[in-house]
Amino acid sequence: MSILTVRISEAEKAALAKQAKSEGTTTGALVRRLIQEKPFTTSADLLAEMQSLMGNKSLAIKKPKRA
């Protein structure tokens, strides 16, 4: 299973926890559901989403260290 790491503020973390609690689920399950809610049908859909997020530092991808 892949691991996705997203940097969020304490306020965002608290809001996710509050929403998860109100829905009777865990924060991880809520995040997985939120990710799966928006399907990408074509590469054009993915490109449009990517362009709207360009420059968002909280979505930075770390390159794996080579041994």
PyMOL commands that set and color helices and strands:
alter all, ss='L'
color gray80, all
select helices_A, chain A and resi 10-23+27-37+43-53+57-59
alter helices_A, ss='H'
color red, helices_A
deselect
rebuild
show_as cartoon
